């Protein structure tokens, strides 16, 4: 699920991927963390707590 987009980003010269999800999306958070993404911060959008992630490619 994440490997194809990551490879495409590498191919076009990106060195890092950043993404986010809401705190309530536990499955998405586990997927990102299992695939090497690190939490880089949190914020609020309206009434949702957002978790920000990044990964070096």
PDB file with SEQRES, HELIX, SHEET and CRYST1 records, atoms N, CA, C and O in Angstrom:
SEQRES   1 A   57  UNK UNK UNK UNK UNK UNK UNK UNK UNK UNK UNK UNK UNK          
SEQRES   2 A   57  UNK UNK UNK UNK UNK UNK UNK UNK UNK UNK UNK UNK UNK          
SEQRES   3 A   57  UNK UNK UNK UNK UNK UNK UNK UNK UNK UNK UNK UNK UNK          
SEQRES   4 A   57  UNK UNK UNK UNK UNK UNK UNK UNK UNK UNK UNK UNK UNK          
SEQRES   5 A   57  UNK UNK UNK UNK UNK                                          
HELIX    1 AA1 UNK A    3  UNK A   11  1                                   9    
HELIX    2 AA2 UNK A   26  UNK A   34  1                                   9    
SHEET    1 AA1 3 UNK A  16  UNK A  22  0                                        
SHEET    2 AA1 3 UNK A  48  UNK A  56 -1                                        
SHEET    3 AA1 3 UNK A  38  UNK A  45 -1                                        
CRYST1    1.000    1.000    1.000  90.00  90.00  90.00 P 1           1          
ATOM      1  N   UNK A   1       0.817  -1.190   0.000  1.00  0.00           N  
ATOM      2  CA  UNK A   1       0.000   0.000   0.000  1.00  0.00           C  
ATOM      3  C   UNK A   1       0.865   1.259   0.000  1.00  0.00           C  
ATOM      4  O   UNK A   1       0.530   2.233  -0.675  1.00  0.00           O  
ATOM      5  N   UNK A   2       1.951   1.256   0.732  1.00  0.00           N  
ATOM      6  CA  UNK A   2       2.818   2.432   0.799  1.00  0.00           C  
ATOM      7  C   UNK A   2       4.035   2.327  -0.108  1.00  0.00           C  
ATOM      8  O   UNK A   2       4.635   3.341  -0.461  1.00  0.00           O  
ATOM      9  N   UNK A   3       4.401   1.113  -0.485  1.00  0.00           N  
ATOM     10  CA  UNK A   3       5.654   0.922  -1.218  1.00  0.00           C  
ATOM     11  C   UNK A   3       5.643   1.551  -2.599  1.00  0.00           C  
ATOM     12  O   UNK A   3       6.635   2.165  -2.993  1.00  0.00           O  
ATOM     13  N   UNK A   4       4.565   1.422  -3.342  1.00  0.00           N  
ATOM     14  CA  UNK A   4       4.528   1.985  -4.698  1.00  0.00           C  
ATOM     15  C   UNK A   4       4.628   3.509  -4.687  1.00  0.00           C  
ATOM     16  O   UNK A   4       5.426   4.062  -5.443  1.00  0.00           O  
ATOM     17  N   UNK A   5       3.845   4.213  -3.855  1.00  0.00           N  
ATOM     18  CA  UNK A   5       4.009   5.673  -3.829  1.00  0.00           C  
ATOM     19  C   UNK A   5       5.406   6.097  -3.357  1.00  0.00           C  
ATOM     20  O   UNK A   5       5.977   7.048  -3.890  1.00  0.00           O  
ATOM     21  N   UNK A   6       5.956   5.393  -2.358  1.00  0.00           N  
ATOM     22  CA  UNK A   6       7.291   5.734  -1.886  1.00  0.00           C  
ATOM     23  C   UNK A   6       8.317   5.576  -3.003  1.00  0.00           C  
ATOM     24  O   UNK A   6       9.196   6.423  -3.158  1.00  0.00           O  
ATOM     25  N   UNK A   7       8.216   4.513  -3.773  1.00  0.00           N  
ATOM     26  CA  UNK A   7       9.157   4.308  -4.886  1.00  0.00           C  
ATOM     27  C   UNK A   7       9.008   5.414  -5.920  1.00  0.00           C  
ATOM     28  O   UNK A   7      10.001   5.909  -6.453  1.00  0.00           O  
ATOM     29  N   UNK A   8       7.794   5.794  -6.199  1.00  0.00           N  
ATOM     30  CA  UNK A   8       7.557   6.886  -7.166  1.00  0.00           C  
ATOM     31  C   UNK A   8       8.188   8.186  -6.664  1.00  0.00           C  
ATOM     32  O   UNK A   8       8.799   8.918  -7.441  1.00  0.00           O  
ATOM     33  N   UNK A   9       8.044   8.471  -5.388  1.00  0.00           N  
ATOM     34  CA  UNK A   9       8.646   9.684  -4.820  1.00  0.00           C  
ATOM     35  C   UNK A   9      10.162   9.634  -4.929  1.00  0.00           C  
ATOM     36  O   UNK A   9      10.793  10.643  -5.242  1.00  0.00           O  
ATOM     37  N   UNK A  10      10.756   8.469  -4.675  1.00  0.00           N  
ATOM     38  CA  UNK A  10      12.210   8.310  -4.838  1.00  0.00           C  
ATOM     39  C   UNK A  10      12.613   8.568  -6.287  1.00  0.00           C  
ATOM     40  O   UNK A  10      13.581   9.278  -6.559  1.00  0.00           O  
ATOM     41  N   UNK A  11      11.850   7.977  -7.216  1.00  0.00           N  
ATOM     42  CA  UNK A  11      12.167   8.093  -8.640  1.00  0.00           C  
ATOM     43  C   UNK A  11      12.168   9.541  -9.118  1.00  0.00           C  
ATOM     44  O   UNK A  11      12.941   9.895 -10.008  1.00  0.00           O  
ATOM     45  N   UNK A  12      11.320  10.375  -8.544  1.00  0.00           N  
ATOM     46  CA  UNK A  12      11.256  11.770  -8.984  1.00  0.00           C  
ATOM     47  C   UNK A  12      12.089  12.702  -8.101  1.00  0.00           C  
ATOM     48  O   UNK A  12      12.057  13.922  -8.268  1.00  0.00           O  
ATOM     49  N   UNK A  13      12.840  12.112  -7.154  1.00  0.00           N  
ATOM     50  CA  UNK A  13      13.820  12.889  -6.431  1.00  0.00           C  
ATOM     51  C   UNK A  13      13.463  13.355  -5.035  1.00  0.00           C  
ATOM     52  O   UNK A  13      14.212  14.136  -4.448  1.00  0.00           O  
ATOM     53  N   UNK A  14      12.363  12.914  -4.489  1.00  0.00           N  
ATOM     54  CA  UNK A  14      12.023  13.297  -3.119  1.00  0.00           C  
ATOM     55  C   UNK A  14      12.883  12.513  -2.146  1.00  0.00           C  
ATOM     56  O   UNK A  14      13.197  11.347  -2.382  1.00  0.00           O  
ATOM     57  N   UNK A  15      13.263  13.156  -1.050  1.00  0.00           N  
ATOM     58  CA  UNK A  15      14.062  12.500  -0.032  1.00  0.00           C  
ATOM     59  C   UNK A  15      13.282  12.180   1.226  1.00  0.00           C  
ATOM     60  O   UNK A  15      13.778  11.479   2.109  1.00  0.00           O  
ATOM     61  N   UNK A  16      12.051  12.695   1.313  1.00  0.00           N  
ATOM     62  CA  UNK A  16      11.247  12.495   2.508  1.00  0.00           C  
ATOM     63  C   UNK A  16       9.763  12.493   2.134  1.00  0.00           C  
ATOM     64  O   UNK A  16       9.324  13.186   1.216  1.00  0.00           O  
ATOM     65  N   UNK A  17       9.018  11.691   2.880  1.00  0.00           N  
ATOM     66  CA  UNK A  17       7.561  11.672   2.741  1.00  0.00           C  
ATOM     67  C   UNK A  17       6.982  12.158   4.065  1.00  0.00           C  
ATOM     68  O   UNK A  17       7.431  11.750   5.137  1.00  0.00           O  
ATOM     69  N   UNK A  18       5.993  13.023   3.982  1.00  0.00           N  
ATOM     70  CA  UNK A  18       5.265  13.478   5.162  1.00  0.00           C  
ATOM     71  C   UNK A  18       3.795  13.180   4.949  1.00  0.00           C  
ATOM     72  O   UNK A  18       3.264  13.347   3.851  1.00  0.00           O  
ATOM     73  N   UNK A  19       3.149  12.739   6.007  1.00  0.00           N  
ATOM     74  CA  UNK A  19       1.722  12.456   5.927  1.00  0.00           C  
ATOM     75  C   UNK A  19       1.098  12.655   7.290  1.00  0.00           C  
ATOM     76  O   UNK A  19       1.792  12.888   8.279  1.00  0.00           O  
ATOM     77  N   UNK A  20      -0.216  12.559   7.331  1.00  0.00           N  
ATOM     78  CA  UNK A  20      -0.915  12.734   8.601  1.00  0.00           C  
ATOM     79  C   UNK A  20      -2.174  11.897   8.644  1.00  0.00           C  
ATOM     80  O   UNK A  20      -2.674  11.437   7.618  1.00  0.00           O  
ATOM     81  N   UNK A  21      -2.674  11.710   9.848  1.00  0.00           N  
ATOM     82  CA  UNK A  21      -3.928  11.004  10.080  1.00  0.00           C  
ATOM     83  C   UNK A  21      -4.484  11.515  11.399  1.00  0.00           C  
ATOM     84  O   UNK A  21      -3.783  12.186  12.156  1.00  0.00           O  
ATOM     85  N   UNK A  22      -5.716  11.204  11.667  1.00  0.00           N  
ATOM     86  CA  UNK A  22      -6.280  11.630  12.951  1.00  0.00           C  
ATOM     87  C   UNK A  22      -5.876  10.642  14.040  1.00  0.00           C  
ATOM     88  O   UNK A  22      -5.592   9.477  13.763  1.00  0.00           O  
ATOM     89  N   UNK A  23      -5.854  11.111  15.253  1.00  0.00           N  
ATOM     90  CA  UNK A  23      -5.494  10.273  16.389  1.00  0.00           C  
ATOM     91  C   UNK A  23      -6.414   9.062  16.489  1.00  0.00           C  
ATOM     92  O   UNK A  23      -5.983   7.993  16.921  1.00  0.00           O  
ATOM     93  N   UNK A  24      -7.669   9.216  16.097  1.00  0.00           N  
ATOM     94  CA  UNK A  24      -8.639   8.123  16.219  1.00  0.00           C  
ATOM     95  C   UNK A  24      -8.430   7.013  15.187  1.00  0.00           C  
ATOM     96  O   UNK A  24      -9.033   5.947  15.315  1.00  0.00           O  
ATOM     97  N   UNK A  25      -7.602   7.229  14.181  1.00  0.00           N  
ATOM     98  CA  UNK A  25      -7.351   6.227  13.141  1.00  0.00           C  
ATOM     99  C   UNK A  25      -6.195   5.315  13.552  1.00  0.00           C  
ATOM    100  O   UNK A  25      -5.111   5.375  12.972  1.00  0.00           O  
ATOM    101  N   UNK A  26      -6.433   4.483  14.544  1.00  0.00           N  
ATOM    102  CA  UNK A  26      -5.386   3.628  15.106  1.00  0.00           C  
ATOM    103  C   UNK A  26      -4.779   2.690  14.067  1.00  0.00           C  
ATOM    104  O   UNK A  26      -3.568   2.471  14.078  1.00  0.00           O  
ATOM    105  N   UNK A  27      -5.580   2.139  13.185  1.00  0.00           N  
ATOM    106  CA  UNK A  27      -5.050   1.209  12.168  1.00  0.00           C  
ATOM    107  C   UNK A  27      -4.093   1.927  11.226  1.00  0.00           C  
ATOM    108  O   UNK A  27      -3.053   1.371  10.872  1.00  0.00           O  
ATOM    109  N   UNK A  28      -4.416   3.136  10.815  1.00  0.00           N  
ATOM    110  CA  UNK A  28      -3.530   3.908   9.942  1.00  0.00           C  
ATOM    111  C   UNK A  28      -2.232   4.241  10.657  1.00  0.00           C  
ATOM    112  O   UNK A  28      -1.156   4.147  10.066  1.00  0.00           O  
ATOM    113  N   UNK A  29      -2.322   4.627  11.921  1.00  0.00           N  
ATOM    114  CA  UNK A  29      -1.133   4.953  12.694  1.00  0.00           C  
ATOM    115  C   UNK A  29      -0.222   3.739  12.826  1.00  0.00           C  
ATOM    116  O   UNK A  29       0.996   3.862  12.689  1.00  0.00           O  
ATOM    117  N   UNK A  30      -0.798   2.564  13.090  1.00  0.00           N  
ATOM    118  CA  UNK A  30       0.008   1.331  13.179  1.00  0.00           C  
ATOM    119  C   UNK A  30       0.677   1.021  11.835  1.00  0.00           C  
ATOM    120  O   UNK A  30       1.848   0.646  11.797  1.00  0.00           O  
ATOM    121  N   UNK A  31      -0.062   1.178  10.743  1.00  0.00           N  
ATOM    122  CA  UNK A  31       0.486   0.931   9.409  1.00  0.00           C  
ATOM    123  C   UNK A  31       1.685   1.831   9.150  1.00  0.00           C  
ATOM    124  O   UNK A  31       2.730   1.357   8.705  1.00  0.00           O  
ATOM    125  N   UNK A  32       1.548   3.113   9.421  1.00  0.00           N  
ATOM    126  CA  UNK A  32       2.653   4.047   9.185  1.00  0.00           C  
ATOM    127  C   UNK A  32       3.857   3.694  10.044  1.00  0.00           C  
ATOM    128  O   UNK A  32       4.983   3.642   9.549  1.00  0.00           O  
ATOM    129  N   UNK A  33       3.626   3.455  11.322  1.00  0.00           N  
ATOM    130  CA  UNK A  33       4.731   3.162  12.225  1.00  0.00           C  
ATOM    131  C   UNK A  33       5.416   1.840  11.868  1.00  0.00           C  
ATOM    132  O   UNK A  33       6.640   1.732  11.953  1.00  0.00           O  
ATOM    133  N   UNK A  34       4.638   0.847  11.474  1.00  0.00           N  
ATOM    134  CA  UNK A  34       5.191  -0.449  11.066  1.00  0.00           C  
ATOM    135  C   UNK A  34       6.078  -0.308   9.825  1.00  0.00           C  
ATOM    136  O   UNK A  34       7.003  -1.094   9.621  1.00  0.00           O  
ATOM    137  N   UNK A  35       5.786   0.698   9.000  1.00  0.00           N  
ATOM    138  CA  UNK A  35       6.518   0.898   7.755  1.00  0.00           C  
ATOM    139  C   UNK A  35       7.569   1.996   7.845  1.00  0.00           C  
ATOM    140  O   UNK A  35       7.984   2.551   6.827  1.00  0.00           O  
ATOM    141  N   UNK A  36       7.999   2.310   9.064  1.00  0.00           N  
ATOM    142  CA  UNK A  36       9.148   3.190   9.230  1.00  0.00           C  
ATOM    143  C   UNK A  36       8.867   4.667   9.377  1.00  0.00           C  
ATOM    144  O   UNK A  36       9.805   5.464   9.392  1.00  0.00           O  
ATOM    145  N   UNK A  37       7.619   5.062   9.485  1.00  0.00           N  
ATOM    146  CA  UNK A  37       7.286   6.471   9.682  1.00  0.00           C  
ATOM    147  C   UNK A  37       7.411   6.823  11.156  1.00  0.00           C  
ATOM    148  O   UNK A  37       7.065   6.030  12.032  1.00  0.00           O  
ATOM    149  N   UNK A  38       7.909   8.022  11.415  1.00  0.00           N  
ATOM    150  CA  UNK A  38       8.061   8.512  12.783  1.00  0.00           C  
ATOM    151  C   UNK A  38       7.116   9.675  13.019  1.00  0.00           C  
ATOM    152  O   UNK A  38       6.934  10.534  12.157  1.00  0.00           O  
ATOM    153  N   UNK A  39       6.526   9.686  14.187  1.00  0.00           N  
ATOM    154  CA  UNK A  39       5.656  10.805  14.543  1.00  0.00           C  
ATOM    155  C   UNK A  39       6.514  12.055  14.700  1.00  0.00           C  
ATOM    156  O   UNK A  39       7.540  12.038  15.381  1.00  0.00           O  
ATOM    157  N   UNK A  40       6.082  13.139  14.061  1.00  0.00           N  
ATOM    158  CA  UNK A  40       6.843  14.384  14.113  1.00  0.00           C  
ATOM    159  C   UNK A  40       6.092  15.501  14.821  1.00  0.00           C  
ATOM    160  O   UNK A  40       6.657  16.565  15.069  1.00  0.00           O  
ATOM    161  N   UNK A  41       4.834  15.271  15.145  1.00  0.00           N  
ATOM    162  CA  UNK A  41       4.080  16.304  15.848  1.00  0.00           C  
ATOM    163  C   UNK A  41       2.602  15.997  15.854  1.00  0.00           C  
ATOM    164  O   UNK A  41       2.132  15.022  15.267  1.00  0.00           O  
ATOM    165  N   UNK A  42       1.885  16.870  16.544  1.00  0.00           N  
ATOM    166  CA  UNK A  42       0.432  16.759  16.609  1.00  0.00           C  
ATOM    167  C   UNK A  42      -0.167  18.145  16.501  1.00  0.00           C  
ATOM    168  O   UNK A  42       0.473  19.145  16.825  1.00  0.00           O  
ATOM    169  N   UNK A  43      -1.398  18.186  16.041  1.00  0.00           N  
ATOM    170  CA  UNK A  43      -2.100  19.454  15.931  1.00  0.00           C  
ATOM    171  C   UNK A  43      -3.590  19.210  15.936  1.00  0.00           C  
ATOM    172  O   UNK A  43      -4.047  18.071  16.036  1.00  0.00           O  
ATOM    173  N   UNK A  44      -4.333  20.271  15.828  1.00  0.00           N  
ATOM    174  CA  UNK A  44      -5.791  20.185  15.806  1.00  0.00           C  
ATOM    175  C   UNK A  44      -6.312  20.760  14.494  1.00  0.00           C  
ATOM    176  O   UNK A  44      -5.851  21.804  14.033  1.00  0.00           O  
ATOM    177  N   UNK A  45      -7.263  20.076  13.912  1.00  0.00           N  
ATOM    178  CA  UNK A  45      -8.042  20.584  12.778  1.00  0.00           C  
ATOM    179  C   UNK A  45      -9.491  20.435  13.190  1.00  0.00           C  
ATOM    180  O   UNK A  45     -10.019  19.331  13.319  1.00  0.00           O  
ATOM    181  N   UNK A  46     -10.115  21.583  13.391  1.00  0.00           N  
ATOM    182  CA  UNK A  46     -11.466  21.615  13.969  1.00  0.00           C  
ATOM    183  C   UNK A  46     -11.457  20.844  15.275  1.00  0.00           C  
ATOM    184  O   UNK A  46     -10.754  21.241  16.204  1.00  0.00           O  
ATOM    185  N   UNK A  47     -12.204  19.766  15.384  1.00  0.00           N  
ATOM    186  CA  UNK A  47     -12.241  19.015  16.645  1.00  0.00           C  
ATOM    187  C   UNK A  47     -11.457  17.711  16.571  1.00  0.00           C  
ATOM    188  O   UNK A  47     -11.623  16.845  17.430  1.00  0.00           O  
ATOM    189  N   UNK A  48     -10.605  17.556  15.560  1.00  0.00           N  
ATOM    190  CA  UNK A  48      -9.809  16.332  15.408  1.00  0.00           C  
ATOM    191  C   UNK A  48      -8.361  16.578  15.795  1.00  0.00           C  
ATOM    192  O   UNK A  48      -7.752  17.557  15.364  1.00  0.00           O  
ATOM    193  N   UNK A  49      -7.809  15.674  16.620  1.00  0.00           N  
ATOM    194  CA  UNK A  49      -6.383  15.735  16.877  1.00  0.00           C  
ATOM    195  C   UNK A  49      -5.676  15.008  15.738  1.00  0.00           C  
ATOM    196  O   UNK A  49      -5.993  13.858  15.432  1.00  0.00           O  
ATOM    197  N   UNK A  50      -4.724  15.684  15.120  1.00  0.00           N  
ATOM    198  CA  UNK A  50      -4.017  15.162  13.957  1.00  0.00           C  
ATOM    199  C   UNK A  50      -2.606  14.765  14.372  1.00  0.00           C  
ATOM    200  O   UNK A  50      -1.942  15.479  15.123  1.00  0.00           O  
ATOM    201  N   UNK A  51      -2.159  13.615  13.873  1.00  0.00           N  
ATOM    202  CA  UNK A  51      -0.808  13.122  14.121  1.00  0.00           C  
ATOM    203  C   UNK A  51      -0.043  13.216  12.808  1.00  0.00           C  
ATOM    204  O   UNK A  51      -0.484  12.700  11.781  1.00  0.00           O  
ATOM    205  N   UNK A  52       1.100  13.877  12.853  1.00  0.00           N  
ATOM    206  CA  UNK A  52       1.942  14.072  11.674  1.00  0.00           C  
ATOM    207  C   UNK A  52       3.101  13.083  11.712  1.00  0.00           C  
ATOM    208  O   UNK A  52       3.685  12.821  12.763  1.00  0.00           O  
ATOM    209  N   UNK A  53       3.421  12.540  10.533  1.00  0.00           N  
ATOM    210  CA  UNK A  53       4.488  11.543  10.402  1.00  0.00           C  
ATOM    211  C   UNK A  53       5.422  11.949   9.267  1.00  0.00           C  
ATOM    212  O   UNK A  53       5.040  12.695   8.366  1.00  0.00           O  
ATOM    213  N   UNK A  54       6.655  11.442   9.329  1.00  0.00           N  
ATOM    214  CA  UNK A  54       7.581  11.597   8.211  1.00  0.00           C  
ATOM    215  C   UNK A  54       8.470  10.362   8.117  1.00  0.00           C  
ATOM    216  O   UNK A  54       8.623   9.601   9.072  1.00  0.00           O  
ATOM    217  N   UNK A  55       9.044  10.193   6.940  1.00  0.00           N  
ATOM    218  CA  UNK A  55       9.957   9.067   6.692  1.00  0.00           C  
ATOM    219  C   UNK A  55      10.985   9.508   5.661  1.00  0.00           C  
ATOM    220  O   UNK A  55      10.637  10.040   4.607  1.00  0.00           O  
ATOM    221  N   UNK A  56      12.277   9.276   5.985  1.00  0.00           N  
ATOM    222  CA  UNK A  56      13.340   9.491   5.013  1.00  0.00           C  
ATOM    223  C   UNK A  56      13.285   8.382   3.969  1.00  0.00           C  
ATOM    224  O   UNK A  56      13.112   7.210   4.305  1.00  0.00           O  
ATOM    225  N   UNK A  57      13.431   8.754   2.722  1.00  0.00           N  
ATOM    226  CA  UNK A  57      13.423   7.747   1.649  1.00  0.00           C  
ATOM    227  C   UNK A  57      14.826   7.332   1.282  1.00  0.00           C  
ATOM    228  O   UNK A  57      15.011   6.494   0.400  1.00  0.00           O  
TER     229      UNK A  57                                                      
END                                                                             
